[in-house]
Amino acid sequence: MSSHDHAFLFAPHNSRQPATTRKIHLRRLHDILQLSIQTRQFKRAKRAWAILCRCKETDWKALWTTGLLILGEGEPGNNGTCNAVDYLRAMMLHCPDDRESILQELVFRLLLLGKCREALDELELYLPSFPYQDNPVFHVYAGLCCIFLAQPQQDHSNRFDRNLLRDAQTHLEHAKTLDLDNTVVQAFLEKLSSFQQGKQIPPDDSDDEMELAESHHSKKRARA
């Protein structure tokens, strides 16, 4: 049977018509991977992905988003997010051309795990350099991390950390300069003013701020 007689469901990264039996099998495997993802059969998707990544024909670095998608699905608790963090750290080394997008995903997942200090450390490592310094999302994340870490700690002083609040304002104002239409940044700047006056954060506000930050992240990802 000629390779032209084979029908495939999905087009891979390299969508040239397969000319050998091996390449036909790889296209079939790619179909299985994509169909498994579409039907949320992630165990099967992981098996297909593991095979494809071992094949020299697969540019797994260019498909890092596929690996990220299936890695944490079906894992109990925070195991999936922890696995995703380890994976993204590895991809930061292997995919320098996509490092900006990978860093955004890494910071988001660190925040999901409650590792705010670690997320801020990652941001502070890259923000001084281009192109990260011109990314408003990174400045929003850095500002929110500073606000969170500036909050009064239990059994300690009930005052906010002024230095962290100052850093938060710097990041949020920079984000607003880069993205003038960003209403989320403006809302946090207004909230920051009350924090700087020493007012406490009502319990419900913390949940609202987290939901607002996650919504902001989702919108930015959709634009990419």
C-alpha positions in Angstrom: 0.0 0.0 0.0 1.4 3.4 -0.9 1.9 6.0 1.8 -0.5 8.2 0.0 -3.3 5.7 0.7 -3.0 6.2 4.4 -5.4 8.6 6.1 -4.2 10.4 9.2 -6.3 12.4 11.7 -3.7 15.0 12.8 -0.8 16.8 11.2 2.4 16.6 13.3 5.0 19.3 13.7 6.7 18.0 10.5 3.6 17.2 8.3 5.4 15.9 5.2 3.8 12.8 3.8 5.6 9.7 5.3 7.7 7.8 2.8 8.6 4.7 4.8 6.8 2.2 7.0 8.6 3.5 10.1 7.4 7.1 9.4 3.9 5.8 8.8 3.9 4.1 12.2 5.2 7.3 13.8 2.3 9.3 12.2 -0.1 6.7 13.6 1.4 7.1 17.0 1.1 10.8 16.7 -2.6 10.3 15.9 -3.0 8.1 19.0 -1.3 10.8 21.1 -3.5 13.6 19.9 -6.7 11.5 20.1 -5.9 10.4 23.6 -5.4 14.0 24.6 -8.7 15.0 23.0 -10.6 12.2 24.8 -8.6 12.8 28.1 -7.1 9.4 28.1 -3.9 10.7 29.6 -2.3 7.3 30.6 -2.4 6.3 26.9 -1.2 9.7 25.9 1.8 9.5 28.2 2.8 6.1 26.7 2.5 7.4 23.2 4.5 10.5 24.1 7.2 8.5 25.8 7.7 6.4 22.6 7.7 9.5 20.3 10.3 11.3 22.4 12.7 8.4 21.9 12.5 8.6 18.2 15.0 10.8 16.3 12.3 12.0 14.0 10.5 13.8 16.8 11.5 17.3 17.8 10.4 16.9 21.4 11.9 20.3 22.3 9.5 22.0 19.9 6.6 20.1 21.5 7.4 21.0 25.1 3.8 22.3 25.5 2.4 18.9 24.7 4.6 17.3 27.3 3.5 19.9 29.9 -0.2 19.3 29.0 -0.1 15.6 29.7 2.5 15.4 32.4 0.3 16.4 35.4 -3.0 15.1 34.3 -4.4 12.2 36.3 -1.9 12.6 39.2 -3.3 12.8 42.7 -3.1 16.0 44.7 -0.2 18.4 43.8 1.9 15.6 42.3 1.1 16.7 38.8 2.0 20.3 39.5 5.2 19.2 41.2 6.1 17.1 38.1 5.3 20.0 35.9 7.7 22.3 37.8 10.5 19.8 37.5 9.7 19.4 33.8 9.7 23.1 33.1 13.0 23.6 34.9 14.5 21.1 32.6 12.9 22.7 29.5 14.4 26.1 30.6 17.8 24.5 29.9 16.9 22.6 26.7 14.7 25.3 25.0 16.5 28.7 25.2 14.4 30.1 22.4 11.1 29.4 24.4 12.5 30.4 27.8 10.2 33.4 28.2 7.1 31.3 27.7 8.4 28.4 29.9 9.3 30.8 32.7 5.7 32.1 32.7 4.4 28.6 33.1 6.9 27.8 35.8 6.1 30.8 37.9 2.4 30.2 37.6 2.8 26.6 38.8 5.0 27.6 41.7 2.3 30.0 42.8 -0.3 27.2 42.6 1.9 25.2 45.0 2.1 28.2 47.3 5.8 28.7 46.7 5.6 32.4 46.5 9.2 33.1 47.6 10.6 30.6 45.1 8.5 32.2 42.3 9.8 35.6 43.2 13.3 34.4 43.2 12.9 33.0 39.7 11.4 36.3 38.5 14.2 38.4 40.1 16.8 36.2 38.4 15.4 37.0 34.9 13.6 40.3 35.2 16.7 42.5 34.9 17.5 41.2 31.4 15.8 41.4 28.0 13.2 40.2 26.9 11.8 39.5 30.4 12.0 43.1 31.6 9.5 44.1 28.8 7.0 41.4 29.7 4.1 42.9 31.8 2.9 39.5 33.0 6.2 38.9 34.8 6.0 42.3 36.6 2.4 41.6 37.6 3.5 38.2 39.1 6.5 39.8 40.9 4.2 42.6 42.3 1.7 40.1 43.6 4.4 37.9 45.1 5.8 41.0 46.9 2.4 41.9 48.2 1.8 38.4 49.5 5.2 38.2 51.2 4.8 41.6 52.7 1.8 40.6 54.7 2.1 40.5 58.5 3.1 37.1 59.7 1.3 35.3 62.5 2.8 35.8 66.0 4.9 38.7 64.6 4.5 42.4 64.0 1.1 43.3 62.5 2.8 45.7 60.1 3.4 45.2 56.4 7.0 44.9 55.1 7.5 48.4 53.6 10.4 47.4 51.4 8.4 44.6 49.8 5.4 46.9 49.3 7.7 49.4 47.6 9.0 46.6 45.3 5.4 45.6 44.6 4.5 49.1 43.6 7.6 49.4 41.3 6.7 46.2 39.5 3.0 47.0 39.1 3.7 50.5 37.9 6.1 49.0 35.3 3.5 46.5 34.2 1.0 49.3 33.8 3.5 51.3 31.7 3.9 48.2 29.4 0.2 47.4 29.3 -1.8 50.6 29.6 -5.2 48.9 29.2 -4.6 46.4 32.0 -7.4 46.9 34.5 -6.1 44.1 36.7 -2.9 46.1 37.4 -4.8 49.2 38.2 -7.0 47.3 40.7 -3.9 46.0 42.5 -2.3 49.4 42.6 -5.4 50.8 44.3 -5.4 47.9 46.8 -1.7 48.5 47.4 -2.4 52.0 48.6 -4.4 50.7 51.5 -1.7 48.2 52.4 0.9 50.9 52.5 -1.3 52.7 55.0 -1.1 49.6 57.3 -4.7 48.4 56.8 -5.3 44.6 57.2 -6.5 42.4 54.4 -10.0 41.1 54.9 -10.0 37.2 54.6 -12.3 37.3 51.6 -10.0 39.6 49.7 -7.2 37.1 49.6 -9.4 34.6 47.7 -10.6 37.3 45.4 -7.1 38.4 44.6 -6.0 34.9 43.8 -8.9 34.4 41.5 -8.2 37.7 39.8 -4.5 36.8 39.3 -5.4 33.4 37.9 -7.9 35.0 35.5 -5.3 37.4 34.4 -2.8 34.6 33.7 -5.5 32.7 31.6 -6.2 35.7 29.5 -2.5 36.3 28.8 -2.0 32.6 27.8 -5.0 32.8 25.4 -3.4 35.8 23.6 -0.1 33.9 23.0 
